[in-house]
Amino acid sequence: MKATYLDMEGRHSARIDVDGQFAVHESEEIRQEMKTVYAKDIFHVLFDLSKCDFIDSTGLGMLVSVHKHCSEHNGKVVLYKPTEQVQSLLAMTRLDQVFEVSQ
């Protein structure tokens, strides 16, 4: 997991690159990073899932939680280039209708 902070046209954003799995073990690292993101008043978050090959229920729950928190602060979450496996999971759980998914 790698976090990058951006300032684009006056809008502060964070990019979270998720490599490999987004499961219970990785979720704690991402949870800690999200605390840093929120402390900086950043509520526009892009999750780069182009190298993520597996998400479990903990990872999905984390994405939903981040989406809810950002929405409450007029922000948004974008899922960028989810792999075929992740895209299938998002479709199966209908979360592809909740999140903005960008290719």
C-alpha positions in Angstrom: 0.0 0.0 0.0 1.3 3.4 -0.9 -0.4 6.8 -0.3 0.2 9.9 -2.4 -1.3 13.3 -1.6 -2.3 15.6 -4.4 -3.5 19.2 -4.7 -5.4 19.6 -8.0 -7.1 22.8 -8.7 -7.4 23.7 -5.0 -8.9 20.3 -4.2 -6.9 18.1 -1.8 -6.9 14.5 -2.8 -5.3 11.2 -1.7 -4.4 8.3 -3.9 -4.1 4.9 -2.2 -2.3 2.2 -4.3 -3.4 -1.2 -3.2 -1.1 -4.0 -4.4 -1.9 -7.7 -4.0 -4.6 -8.3 -1.5 -7.0 -5.9 0.3 -7.9 -8.3 3.1 -8.0 -8.3 6.9 -4.2 -8.0 7.3 -3.8 -5.1 4.9 -6.9 -3.3 6.2 -5.2 -2.2 9.4 -2.5 -0.4 7.4 -5.0 1.3 5.2 -7.2 2.2 8.2 -4.2 4.0 9.8 -3.5 5.8 6.5 -7.1 6.9 6.3 -6.8 8.5 9.8 -3.9 10.5 8.4 -6.0 11.4 5.3 -8.9 12.6 7.4 -6.6 14.5 9.7 -5.5 16.5 6.7 -9.1 17.3 5.8 -8.9 15.2 2.7 -12.2 13.7 1.6 -11.5 13.0 -2.1 -9.9 9.5 -2.3 -8.8 7.4 -5.3 -8.1 3.8 -4.6 -5.9 2.4 -7.4 -6.9 -1.2 -7.6 -5.1 -2.0 -10.9 -2.7 -4.4 -9.0 -5.2 -5.7 -6.4 -6.1 -9.3 -7.1 -8.3 -10.0 -4.1 -10.6 -8.2 -1.7 -12.3 -9.9 1.2 -15.3 -8.7 3.3 -13.0 -6.7 5.6 -11.6 -4.8 2.6 -15.1 -4.2 1.1 -16.3 -3.0 4.5 -13.3 -0.6 4.7 -14.2 0.8 1.2 -17.8 1.3 2.2 -16.7 3.0 5.4 -14.4 5.4 3.6 -17.1 6.1 1.0 -19.6 7.0 3.8 -17.1 9.2 5.7 -16.1 11.1 2.5 -19.7 11.5 1.4 -20.6 13.0 4.8 -17.9 15.7 4.1 -19.0 16.3 0.4 -16.1 14.2 -0.9 -16.1 11.1 -3.0 -14.3 7.8 -3.5 -13.2 6.6 -6.9 -12.1 3.0 -7.5 -9.5 3.2 -10.3 -8.9 0.3 -12.7 -10.1 -2.6 -10.7 -8.8 -5.9 -11.9 -11.2 -8.4 -13.5 -11.5 -10.3 -10.3 -12.2 -7.2 -8.2 -14.6 -5.9 -10.8 -16.6 -9.2 -10.7 -16.8 -8.9 -6.9 -18.0 -5.3 -7.1 -20.7 -6.3 -9.6 -21.7 -9.4 -7.6 -22.1 -7.3 -4.4 -23.7 -4.4 -6.4 -21.1 -2.0 -5.0 -20.3 -1.1 -8.6 -23.5 0.9 -8.4 -22.3 2.7 -5.2 -18.8 3.6 -6.1 -17.5 5.6 -9.0 -15.4 3.2 -11.0 -12.9 4.6 -13.4 -11.1 2.7 -16.2 
